[in-house]
Amino acid sequence: MSESSEKKILPAFMMCFFVGFLGIHRFYVGKTGSGIAQILTLGGLGIWVLIDWIMIMCGSFKDSEGKPLTEWT
């Protein structure tokens, strides 16, 4: 089994839901480059944010080291 991230699902979920178009949830998990890209594209005009939000909810969202976020709090 792969090692899980130290980052938590709940903060990433809340950041993505409320300010996802700014990519704050991506900065939270260490994905700075894609966070900047989300700022510049306003979250891919909402589509990218929606996909991230679904991935976070399904447990398939990963941090910058490729470790999945597995714990809610």
C-alpha positions in Angstrom: 0.0 0.0 0.0 1.3 3.5 -0.8 2.1 6.0 1.8 -0.6 8.6 2.4 -0.1 12.4 2.4 0.2 14.4 5.6 -2.3 16.9 4.0 -6.0 16.4 5.0 -9.0 16.1 2.7 -11.3 18.5 4.6 -9.1 21.6 4.2 -8.4 20.8 0.5 -12.2 20.2 -0.1 -13.2 23.5 1.6 -10.5 25.5 -0.3 -11.5 23.9 -3.6 -15.2 24.5 -3.0 -15.0 28.1 -1.9 -12.0 29.6 -3.7 -11.1 26.8 -6.2 -10.8 29.2 -9.1 -7.8 30.7 -7.3 -6.1 27.2 -7.0 -5.6 27.6 -3.3 -6.2 23.9 -2.7 -3.3 23.1 -5.1 -0.9 25.4 -3.2 -2.1 23.6 0.0 -0.9 20.2 -1.4 2.3 21.7 -2.8 1.4 21.9 -6.5 2.6 25.4 -7.0 2.8 25.4 -10.8 -0.7 24.1 -11.4 -1.9 26.5 -8.6 -0.5 29.4 -10.6 -2.1 28.0 -13.8 -5.5 27.9 -12.1 -5.2 31.5 -11.0 -4.4 32.5 -14.6 -7.3 30.5 -16.1 -9.7 31.1 -13.2 -9.7 27.4 -12.5 -9.9 26.4 -16.1 -13.1 28.5 -16.3 -14.5 26.3 -13.5 -14.0 22.9 -15.2 -10.6 22.2 -13.7 -12.0 23.1 -10.3 -15.0 20.8 -10.7 -12.7 17.9 -11.7 -10.4 18.6 -8.7 -13.4 18.8 -6.4 -14.7 15.4 -7.6 -11.2 13.9 -7.3 -10.9 15.2 -3.7 -14.3 13.7 -2.8 -13.5 10.3 -4.4 -10.1 10.1 -2.6 -8.0 10.2 -5.8 -6.5 13.7 -5.3 -2.7 13.5 -4.6 -0.1 15.9 -3.2 3.0 17.1 -4.9 4.8 13.9 -4.0 2.1 11.7 -5.5 0.8 10.6 -2.1 -3.1 10.4 -1.9 -5.0 12.5 0.6 -6.7 9.8 2.8 -7.6 11.4 6.1 -10.4 14.0 6.5 -9.1 15.7 9.7 
